[in-house]
């Protein structure tokens, strides 16, 4: 059975999903840091580590978004 791979060229402008803004990515970064701190305070080190990993992902994504807008 053949697989059909769809890319943005097949979608109309209204159907394309815009990447999140750098500000939104940083909001998510701070949100996950807060989640991690809350989990640490309740003794959930594994849950906190998960949120720290998510925070790192959003931090890196925000840095990439910033680099993408530099000349």
C-alpha positions in Angstrom: 0.0 0.0 0.0 1.5 3.3 -1.0 2.0 6.1 1.4 1.1 9.7 0.6 3.2 12.3 2.2 1.6 15.7 2.4 3.6 18.9 2.7 2.6 22.5 3.0 2.5 22.9 -0.8 -0.7 20.8 -0.8 -2.5 23.0 1.7 -4.2 26.3 1.1 -3.0 29.3 3.0 -5.9 29.0 5.5 -5.0 25.4 6.2 -1.3 25.9 7.0 -0.4 26.0 10.6 1.9 28.8 11.5 4.8 27.9 13.8 4.5 29.3 17.4 6.0 32.7 18.0 9.2 33.0 20.0 7.2 34.7 22.8 4.8 31.8 22.9 7.7 29.3 23.1 9.2 31.2 26.0 5.9 31.3 27.7 5.7 27.5 27.4 9.4 27.3 28.7 8.5 29.3 31.8 5.2 27.3 32.3 7.1 24.0 32.4 9.7 25.4 34.8 6.8 26.3 37.1 5.3 22.8 36.7 8.7 21.3 37.6 9.1 23.5 40.7 5.6 22.5 41.8 6.4 18.8 41.4 9.7 19.1 43.2 7.9 20.7 46.1 5.6 17.6 46.3 8.6 15.2 46.0 7.8 14.1 42.4 11.4 14.1 41.0 10.5 12.1 38.0 7.6 14.3 37.0 9.8 17.3 37.6 12.5 15.9 35.3 9.9 15.4 32.6 8.9 19.1 32.9 12.5 20.2 32.9 13.0 18.3 29.6 9.9 20.0 28.1 11.2 23.3 29.3 14.6 22.7 27.6 12.8 21.8 24.4 10.8 25.0 24.4 14.0 27.1 25.3 15.9 25.5 22.3 12.9 26.1 20.0 12.8 29.7 21.0 16.5 30.1 20.4 16.1 28.5 16.9 13.2 30.9 16.2 15.3 33.9 17.1 18.2 32.6 14.9 15.8 32.1 12.0 14.9 35.8 12.1 18.6 37.0 12.0 20.1 38.1 8.7 
